[in-house]
């Protein structure tokens, strides 16, 4: 058993390594909520790395994701999970191998919510591995972006309700996640195409995907209006501000925001809230 304080520090270090975008806003949250959101992010990153891994075959990915989903639904056993990933310990990143540790840092009264959401995400990812990520219709795009991002919005809204009795609209919460994911799809289009992945529905142009992203981000702007906790608002507003600015940068022909632009955005958001 890891020392809890040591494990929490390792979790935050891992968070910083895997996503600076979310590491910063997570640090704004109060202690218990910070542990829950950090746990959720790392658990979801753990399965995301399995879904995206270049050295795993489709069948291996599906088997790992579905087995993990089942474990999370039916009383997670850390030792059984370690046995599941043991054959892949040389290729999977530490964030995936240590999913059991990330669950341990989650507060007891919130861990079932994190497990449920991660389980649903893993099942959805397995489904899309089977489809080889070939989006054909807007309905496909909505389904995929729900599993990998909209679901996160719903889970976070449940945590906001628990933590600060904040009521948010479920559809707007989904749009919040979808909007961020749509920006990622635009940013990574060339890279995705090189690996044979197609997230643009058939017949869609880049302008169509920009419209999809902007529509969801507009709903995300509505979503945060219902949040009256400063720390939670900071958490939600920073990734949203970065998404809006990244979209603007992409429209102007840039690949991404510069580090100085990101730092400036962090300062602007903190000053606004």
C-alpha positions as CSV (number, residue, x, y, z in Angstrom):
1,X,0.0,0.0,0.0
2,X,1.4,3.4,-1.0
3,X,1.6,6.1,1.5
4,X,-1.4,8.3,0.7
5,X,0.4,11.6,0.7
6,X,3.2,10.2,-1.4
7,X,0.7,8.7,-3.9
8,X,-1.2,12.1,-4.1
9,X,2.1,13.8,-4.9
10,X,2.9,11.2,-7.6
11,X,-0.5,11.7,-9.1
12,X,-0.1,15.4,-9.4
13,X,3.4,14.9,-10.9
14,X,1.9,12.5,-13.4
15,X,-0.9,15.0,-14.2
16,X,1.7,17.7,-14.9
17,X,3.6,15.4,-17.2
18,X,0.5,14.2,-19.1
19,X,-1.5,17.4,-19.5
20,X,-0.4,20.9,-18.5
21,X,-3.7,22.2,-19.9
22,X,-5.6,20.4,-17.2
23,X,-3.0,20.4,-14.5
24,X,-3.2,24.1,-14.0
25,X,-7.0,24.4,-13.6
26,X,-7.1,21.3,-11.3
27,X,-4.7,23.1,-8.9
28,X,-7.4,25.8,-8.5
29,X,-9.9,23.4,-6.9
30,X,-10.4,22.8,-3.2
31,X,-8.5,19.8,-1.7
32,X,-11.1,17.1,-1.8
33,X,-12.5,18.1,-5.2
34,X,-8.9,18.4,-6.6
35,X,-8.2,14.8,-5.6
36,X,-11.4,13.5,-7.2
37,X,-10.9,15.4,-10.5
38,X,-7.2,14.5,-10.6
39,X,-8.1,10.8,-10.0
40,X,-10.8,11.0,-12.8
41,X,-8.4,12.6,-15.3
42,X,-5.6,10.1,-14.7
43,X,-8.0,7.1,-14.9
44,X,-9.4,8.4,-18.2
45,X,-5.9,9.2,-19.5
46,X,-4.9,5.6,-18.6
47,X,-7.6,4.2,-20.9
48,X,-7.0,6.8,-23.6
49,X,-3.4,5.8,-23.8
50,X,-4.5,2.2,-24.4
51,X,-7.0,3.3,-27.2
52,X,-4.3,5.4,-28.9
53,X,-1.3,3.1,-28.5
54,X,0.6,2.6,-31.7
55,X,2.1,-0.8,-30.7
56,X,-1.2,-2.5,-29.7
57,X,-3.4,-4.3,-32.2
58,X,-7.1,-3.5,-32.4
59,X,-8.1,-6.8,-30.8
60,X,-5.6,-6.3,-27.9
61,X,-7.0,-2.7,-27.4
62,X,-10.6,-3.9,-27.4
63,X,-9.9,-6.8,-25.0
64,X,-8.0,-4.5,-22.6
65,X,-10.6,-1.7,-22.7
66,X,-13.6,-4.1,-22.3
67,X,-11.9,-6.0,-19.5
68,X,-11.1,-2.7,-17.7
69,X,-14.6,-1.5,-18.2
70,X,-16.0,-4.7,-16.7
71,X,-13.6,-4.5,-13.7
72,X,-14.6,-0.9,-13.0
73,X,-18.3,-1.8,-13.1
74,X,-18.0,-4.9,-10.9
75,X,-15.8,-3.9,-7.9
76,X,-12.3,-3.0,-9.1
77,X,-9.5,-5.3,-8.0
78,X,-6.1,-3.6,-8.3
79,X,-4.2,-6.9,-8.4
80,X,-6.4,-8.3,-11.2
81,X,-5.9,-5.1,-13.2
82,X,-2.1,-5.4,-12.7
83,X,-2.4,-9.0,-14.0
84,X,-4.4,-7.8,-17.0
85,X,-1.8,-5.2,-18.1
86,X,1.3,-7.2,-17.0
87,X,1.9,-8.6,-20.5
88,X,2.0,-5.1,-21.8
89,X,4.1,-3.5,-19.1
90,X,7.0,-2.9,-21.4
91,X,5.0,-0.8,-23.9
92,X,2.1,0.8,-21.9
93,X,3.0,4.1,-20.2
94,X,3.0,4.4,-16.4
95,X,-0.3,6.3,-16.4
96,X,-2.0,3.3,-17.8
97,X,-0.2,0.7,-15.7
98,X,-1.1,2.6,-12.5
99,X,-4.8,3.0,-12.9
100,X,-5.4,1.3,-9.6
101,X,-3.2,3.9,-7.9
102,X,-5.2,6.7,-9.4
103,X,-8.4,5.3,-8.0
104,X,-6.8,5.1,-4.5
105,X,-6.4,8.9,-4.4
106,X,-10.1,9.5,-5.0
107,X,-12.2,10.3,-2.0
108,X,-14.3,7.3,-0.9
109,X,-17.7,8.9,-1.5
110,X,-16.8,9.9,-5.1
111,X,-14.8,7.0,-6.3
112,X,-17.9,5.1,-7.6
113,X,-18.8,8.0,-9.9
114,X,-15.2,8.1,-11.3
115,X,-15.3,4.3,-11.8
116,X,-18.7,4.5,-13.6
117,X,-17.7,7.3,-15.9
118,X,-14.3,5.6,-16.7
119,X,-16.0,2.3,-17.3
120,X,-18.5,3.9,-19.8
121,X,-15.7,5.7,-21.6
122,X,-13.6,2.5,-21.9
123,X,-16.6,0.6,-23.4
124,X,-17.2,3.4,-25.8
125,X,-13.6,3.6,-26.8
126,X,-13.5,-0.2,-27.4
127,X,-16.5,0.2,-29.7
128,X,-14.7,2.9,-31.8
129,X,-11.5,0.9,-31.9
130,X,-13.7,-1.8,-33.6
131,X,-14.9,0.8,-36.1
132,X,-11.3,1.9,-36.7
133,X,-12.4,5.5,-35.8
134,X,-14.2,5.9,-39.1
135,X,-16.7,8.6,-38.6
136,X,-19.3,8.7,-41.4
137,X,-22.1,10.9,-40.1
138,X,-22.7,13.8,-37.7
139,X,-24.4,11.2,-35.5
140,X,-21.2,9.2,-35.5
141,X,-19.2,12.3,-34.6
142,X,-21.6,13.1,-31.7
143,X,-21.4,9.6,-30.4
144,X,-17.6,9.5,-30.5
145,X,-17.1,12.9,-29.0
146,X,-19.6,12.0,-26.3
147,X,-17.6,9.0,-25.2
148,X,-14.2,10.6,-25.2
149,X,-15.2,14.1,-23.9
150,X,-18.9,14.8,-23.4
151,X,-18.9,12.1,-20.8
152,X,-16.3,14.0,-18.9
153,X,-18.5,17.1,-18.8
154,X,-21.3,15.0,-17.3
155,X,-19.1,13.5,-14.7
156,X,-17.7,16.9,-13.7
157,X,-21.2,18.3,-13.4
158,X,-22.0,15.6,-10.9
159,X,-18.9,16.5,-8.9
160,X,-19.9,20.2,-9.0
161,X,-23.3,19.2,-7.6
162,X,-21.7,17.1,-4.8
163,X,-19.1,19.8,-4.0
164,X,-21.0,23.1,-4.2
165,X,-24.6,22.1,-4.9
166,X,-24.3,23.6,-8.4
167,X,-27.0,22.5,-10.9
168,X,-25.9,22.5,-14.5
169,X,-27.6,21.5,-17.7
170,X,-26.6,18.0,-18.9
171,X,-26.7,18.8,-22.6
172,X,-24.6,21.9,-22.1
173,X,-22.1,19.9,-20.0
174,X,-21.8,17.4,-22.9
175,X,-21.3,20.3,-25.4
176,X,-18.5,21.7,-23.1
177,X,-16.6,18.4,-23.6
178,X,-17.5,18.1,-27.3
179,X,-16.3,21.6,-28.0
180,X,-12.9,20.9,-26.5
181,X,-12.6,17.7,-28.4
182,X,-13.7,19.2,-31.7
183,X,-10.8,21.7,-31.4
184,X,-8.4,18.8,-30.9
185,X,-9.8,17.1,-34.0
186,X,-9.2,20.2,-36.1
187,X,-5.7,20.6,-34.6
188,X,-4.7,16.9,-35.2
189,X,-6.4,16.4,-38.6
190,X,-3.2,15.8,-40.6
191,X,-1.7,13.5,-38.0
192,X,-5.0,11.5,-37.7
193,X,-5.2,11.2,-41.5
194,X,-1.6,9.8,-41.6
195,X,-2.7,7.0,-39.3
196,X,-5.9,6.2,-41.2
197,X,-8.3,7.8,-38.7
198,X,-11.2,9.8,-40.0
199,X,-13.1,12.1,-37.6
200,X,-14.6,14.3,-40.3
201,X,-18.1,13.0,-41.4
202,X,-18.3,12.1,-45.0
203,X,-18.7,15.3,-47.2
204,X,-17.6,17.6,-44.4
205,X,-15.1,20.4,-45.1
206,X,-12.8,22.0,-42.6
207,X,-15.3,24.9,-42.4
208,X,-18.0,22.4,-41.3
209,X,-15.9,21.1,-38.5
210,X,-15.1,24.7,-37.4
211,X,-18.9,25.3,-37.3
212,X,-19.4,22.2,-35.2
213,X,-16.6,23.3,-32.8
214,X,-18.0,26.8,-32.6
215,X,-21.5,25.7,-32.0
216,X,-20.5,23.4,-29.1
217,X,-18.1,26.1,-27.6
218,X,-21.0,28.6,-27.7
219,X,-23.0,26.1,-25.6
220,X,-20.0,25.6,-23.3
221,X,-20.1,29.4,-22.8
222,X,-23.7,29.0,-21.6
223,X,-22.7,26.1,-19.4
224,X,-20.3,28.1,-17.3
225,X,-22.8,30.8,-16.6
226,X,-24.5,28.5,-14.1
227,X,-21.4,28.1,-12.1
228,X,-21.1,30.4,-9.1
229,X,-18.0,28.9,-7.4
230,X,-14.8,30.8,-8.1
231,X,-12.5,27.8,-8.0
232,X,-14.8,25.7,-10.2
233,X,-15.4,28.5,-12.6
234,X,-11.6,29.0,-12.9
235,X,-11.3,25.3,-13.6
236,X,-14.0,25.3,-16.4
237,X,-13.1,28.7,-17.9
238,X,-9.4,28.1,-18.6
239,X,-9.7,25.1,-20.9
240,X,-12.6,26.8,-22.6
241,X,-10.6,30.0,-23.1
242,X,-7.7,28.0,-24.5
243,X,-10.1,26.2,-26.9
244,X,-11.5,29.5,-28.2
245,X,-8.0,30.9,-28.8
246,X,-6.7,27.7,-30.3
247,X,-9.7,27.7,-32.7
248,X,-8.8,31.3,-33.6
249,X,-5.2,30.4,-34.2
250,X,-6.1,27.5,-36.4
251,X,-8.4,29.7,-38.5
252,X,-5.5,32.1,-39.0
253,X,-3.3,29.3,-40.3
254,X,-1.3,28.6,-37.1
255,X,-0.8,25.0,-35.8
256,X,-1.3,25.9,-32.2
257,X,-1.0,28.7,-29.6
258,X,2.5,29.6,-28.4
259,X,3.6,29.0,-24.8
260,X,3.5,32.7,-24.1
261,X,0.0,32.9,-25.4
262,X,-1.1,30.1,-23.1
263,X,0.5,31.8,-20.1
264,X,-1.1,35.1,-21.0
265,X,-4.5,33.3,-21.2
266,X,-4.0,31.8,-17.8
267,X,-3.3,35.3,-16.4
268,X,-6.4,36.8,-18.2
269,X,-8.7,34.1,-16.9
270,X,-7.5,34.4,-13.3
271,X,-8.0,38.2,-13.5
272,X,-11.5,37.8,-14.9
273,X,-12.9,35.4,-12.3
